[in-house]
Amino acid sequence: MVLAEDSVLLREGLTSLLRHFGHDVVAAVGDADALRREAVDRLPDVVVTDVRMPPGFSDEGLRAALALRAERPELPILVLSQYVEQTYATELIDAGRAAGTGYLLKDRVGEVAEFVDALARVADGHTVIDPEVVRQLLDRRRDPVRRLTPREREVLGLVAEGRSNAAIARRLVVTEAAVAKHIAGILTKLDLPPDADDHRRVLAVLAYLRA
Amino acid sequence: MNPRTALAAAASPPWRLARSVWPWRSLAYLLTGLVPAALPLALLAGIELLRPELTALVGLLLVALVIVAAAGPVLAGFERWRLRLVDARPLPARPPLRLAEPGLWRELGYAVLGACVAWCLDLAVIGLSLFPPLLLLSAPLQPSDASAELSAAPAMRTVLFVAGLILLPLTAYPITAWAGARAAIARAVLAPADPDLADELVEVMRSRVRLVDAFDSERRRIERDLHDGAQQRLVALSMTLGLTRLRLADDHPAAALLDQAREQTAQAQAELRELIRGVHPQILSDRGLAAALRDVAGRSPVPVDLQLRLDGRLPAPVEITAYFAVSEALTNLARHSGASAGVVAASVHGGRLVVEVSDDGTGGADPDRGTGLTGLADRAATVGGRLLLASPAGGPTLLRVELPCER
């Protein structure tokens, strides 16, 4: 994988963390231009990038990620951010029509196992959105979302984070059948087409939350 | 920029002037000048009717002088009120009623002069401006048989009529310009500008803009320092704690403490993130006002409906001012209004950004009660804009910010 992060401290920390879990970090760079170069040269399986990087210290990392995505639509990208901003997350998801995108707060890096798991899911072509961003999207859509039971809201949050039925079942300590029932109920209430494919389901939910 | 005086309005292009309220306000201004004229006209009528002897005439004139002098303050007040029709800028307070007060004598003199002389000029300007187009418009009504002085064919009359129609909106110019000039004289008399003061004021305005700019760039610097420093260190700390926790078995005596430490680190990160966003929202610099407003509305605990008609970027000071105004308004809305829903509307027209935040709450918002609204009004003023608040007890509340933004 290729890692882009402008803070030396975090770049080295992340590199050693990922190597510790057996990932091969082929390049760790500190600015958006280098990220684009390395991603084109080394054809990594997955790219992890910060949002805010030199030269401009605005959102070069995210823009570089979107540009890479335009060139290689199947390239999995995980964006690490300090901002709970729907705008950044949704731009990334929109680019991620072909799946394999993630938007996580840097805070999640401390949840090491979770973080590595999320990275693996992005590399496998799933969509992963930070729970904090999902919560904001949920808070914003009050109308039909308000009609959901607390349990259904919980399930919806996990669906929006890109988790599969099995993972949700494990997380909530219920059977997969129960999860499937919850999800059917949610999709009915939100007026979304029931869809077996995990990933398409996530996109449908996110599209709904953004609308 | 919307003109604030009739004189400024007289410089706008015809289609804009004819559609604006200024010609009508100017007409009203000039016509209300006839009200004080009633006094001298009554005197003249009295002389005409009574045909008094010389002594009686002198007496009558003396009485009239006393009446006019007594009515002076009232007339002066009327003049001040009238000035608002064609000059939106506020006047300073009235001078006190003291004999040694030069401002008072200026006011009285101006009022007497206006009552006796100026209205004739006003009427003359109105008459001369309206006479040519009205004459042309009357062409179809003029007698046109052989005995008429000027006979014209029907086609010619139509042409004259149309010419009159075209000329009519143009009369807005002399009327508006004259009213503006009269208002400028009135302002010069009622609120004489102190040249030193004017220079100082310009300097104060400039320094205020500089202060706000410095304040903004300072905020950006603090935001950057926090982001590059404390925030990154906290992430590194949480990463180290996370890795340490992985090396400990769940039953290790330090595991619970370590979990606590991670929890506290996560809280510190969340708080710092909110703090940084309050200091300067990065999304605003990156993606502009519309995106930043969407995000701030998305955070509001009270449902907020967005009606944004903004395309492209606006000047940075305008964006920052508008953003903080909305942010502050939504905070107040959530805290004090008791509203169940709010609306944020923003659009640009005529070189002005207009942002409105409204809610269906209980109203009664008071800028003096430390709601941060006063600071917002000051901020809006530095970029040449203004902030209006309507919040009657019982609601609803409407906050409107208008900011000039020449692109």
Contacts between the chains, C-beta under 8 A, distances in Angstrom:
chain1	res1	chain2	res2	distance
A	7	B	228	6.9
A	7	B	232	4.4
A	9	B	232	6.0
A	9	B	233	7.2
A	9	B	236	5.1
A	10	B	232	5.6
A	10	B	235	5.9
A	10	B	236	5.8
A	10	B	239	7.7
A	13	B	236	5.3
A	13	B	239	5.1
A	13	B	240	7.4
A	14	B	239	7.4
A	17	B	239	6.2
A	17	B	243	6.5
A	20	B	243	7.3
A	52	B	227	7.0
A	52	B	282	7.0
A	57	B	224	7.0
A	58	B	282	7.3
A	58	B	285	6.0
A	58	B	286	4.7
A	59	B	282	7.9
A	59	B	286	4.6
A	59	B	287	7.7
A	82	B	227	6.3
A	82	B	231	5.8
A	82	B	273	6.5
A	82	B	276	7.6
A	83	B	273	7.6
A	83	B	277	7.5
A	83	B	282	6.0
A	83	B	283	6.7
A	84	B	273	6.9
A	85	B	282	7.8
A	85	B	283	5.0
A	85	B	291	8.0
A	85	B	295	5.4
A	86	B	294	7.0
A	86	B	295	5.9
A	86	B	298	5.6
A	87	B	283	5.9
A	87	B	287	5.6
A	87	B	291	4.4
A	87	B	294	6.6
A	87	B	295	6.1
A	88	B	283	7.4
A	105	B	273	8.0
A	106	B	231	7.9
A	106	B	235	4.6
A	106	B	269	8.0
A	107	B	235	7.1
A	107	B	238	6.6
A	107	B	266	5.9
A	107	B	269	4.7
A	107	B	270	7.2
A	107	B	273	7.9
A	109	B	235	5.9
A	109	B	238	6.5
A	109	B	239	5.0
A	109	B	242	7.2
A	110	B	235	7.5
A	110	B	237	8.0
A	110	B	238	2.8
A	110	B	239	5.8
A	110	B	241	6.2
A	110	B	242	4.4
A	110	B	262	6.0
A	110	B	265	6.4
A	110	B	266	6.6
A	111	B	242	6.3
A	112	B	239	7.2
A	112	B	242	3.8
A	112	B	243	5.9
A	112	B	245	7.6
A	112	B	246	5.8
A	113	B	246	7.1
A	115	B	242	7.9
A	136	B	298	5.4
A	136	B	299	6.6
A	137	B	298	7.4
A	139	B	298	7.3
A	139	B	299	7.9
A	139	B	301	7.6
A	140	B	297	7.8
A	140	B	298	4.7
A	140	B	303	7.9
A	142	B	303	5.2
